[in-house]
Amino acid sequence: MNPILSLILRSFVAVPVTIIAGFVSFFFMNINFLPSIGIAIAAGVLTHLILGPIMTSTFLKKHRLSWREYRYIRKNLADAQKKIRRLNKSLFSIRDLSSVKERIDILRITKKIQKMALKEPKRFYQAEPFYFSHLDSVIELTEKYNFLSAQPKKSLEINQSLIETRQTLNELTKVLEEDLYHVVSDDVDHLNFEIDVAKHTIKKQKEAKFPEENRWLK
């Protein structure tokens, strides 16, 4: 669940409750001005606090997750977010212009996987190799590449290492693409099924509309 969106939604409800509680306390219950403000603030804060667990519970029910699973996934996604920021910093510290496209692809894929897992936490399980292995490997290699490419004088050994690291990064980019495909594989299967159903429906409609034509075609 997006914490910023959750905060906005809770505030959207809590602010009117605060105003209404203050208005009722002061004008209808004849409570003094300062106590009315206190009641209004308390009502708003209480509303804000109550809505948090309710919205989270609704979110978990929608995605068929337990609180324990959600805490586990949220912790790993928070760790991954830090790693992605680190990766972003490392990728764009590299001055090698010839690898710009590869670096953009790596960052685009990692951010896409993270965004999907944040929106639908259960997708995290489909991306476990990415979170527990591939992301760390990419960070390690980019930081190594960044360090070596920043050296003012490069020996044959360093140049060879740079070539090998870049080749490995290219291979890892393909692995990340496979991770992304695995995350969306269920959606692809569902889409293919829907396409088959739609084609079958269209075929049946044509057969019903032009029975004679279809009889001669057979």
HELIX and SHEET records of a PDB file:
HELIX    1   1 PRO A    3  PHE A   23  1                                  21    
HELIX    2   2 VAL A   24  PHE A   28  3                                   5    
HELIX    3   3 PHE A   33  LYS A   62  1                                  30    
HELIX    4   4 TRP A   67  LEU A   91  1                                  25    
HELIX    5   5 LEU A   97  SER A   99  5                                   3    
HELIX    6   6 VAL A  100  LYS A  119  1                                  20    
HELIX    7   7 PRO A  121  ALA A  127  5                                   7    
HELIX    8   8 GLU A  128  PRO A  129  1                                   2    
HELIX    9   9 PHE A  130  HIS A  134  3                                   5    
HELIX   10  10 LEU A  135  SER A  149  1                                  15    
HELIX   11  11 LEU A  156  LYS A  209  1                                  54    
HELIX   12  12 PRO A  211  LEU A  217  1                                   7    
END                                                                             
